[in-house]
Amino acid sequence: MLSKTDQSGKRDDERAPPRVDNRRELLMSAAARLFAKHGYAGTSVRDIAAAVGMLPGSMYYHFKSKEELLLTVHAEGVAHIYGAVQARLVTAGDEPWERLRAASVAHLTAVLDGSHYSMIMTPEFHLGIENELRLQVVAQRDAYETLFKTLIDALPLPDGTNRAYLRLGIFGSLNWAMTWFRPGGDSAEKIAGEMIDLYRRKLDPSA
């Protein structure tokens, strides 16, 4: 079968494939790395653009503002961790505590995987953002934490247990591990699993 030719006289199989513009992804990756290292306020548009060899004004072709870039990067971090947790829950079975354990292991594993997208998911990072932007970032995080609210609501807990405080305690324990975790020690799976086991032994009479 003969190849068709275009107006330049070149055949289909001679023409170069369409150029893929990945500068948006490069900007997101650079922003995640710089936000994680220097914080949102400590990172400028010039810093992000320079990291990918781009003029500062060129960034606005891909993102309307630094704020939009942050929200996009943070949403990517949320999606990364949410996907990891959902994948783990597929094989976690039906027992409520085991499902919470599996989700917690997946969460901590994702947080400690070295991804800059994951690092900007921590509450400490959110504290460096002010006003309306911070509310939007927290709203993205809260949408993810709804998954854990559902898991904790399913637990067989003693009457009067404040499940909201339990959720906050679990997230605090898991996220704080970023500050003291060292490669070569206990694995993320062991740390998260034992944290949940501690809560279970305290709150579940049948454990």
RAZIVEN-V597105 format. One record per helix or strand. SS is the DSSP state (H for helix, E for strand). FROM is the first residue (numbers start at 1). LEN is the number of residues. Records with the same first field share a line. If there is no record, write none. Layout:
BEGIN
SS = FROM-LEN, FROM-LEN
END
This chain:
BEGIN
E = 5-1, 11-1
H = 23-16, 45-7, 56-6, 66-24, 96-16, 116-4, 123-4, 131-23, 163-18, 188-16
END
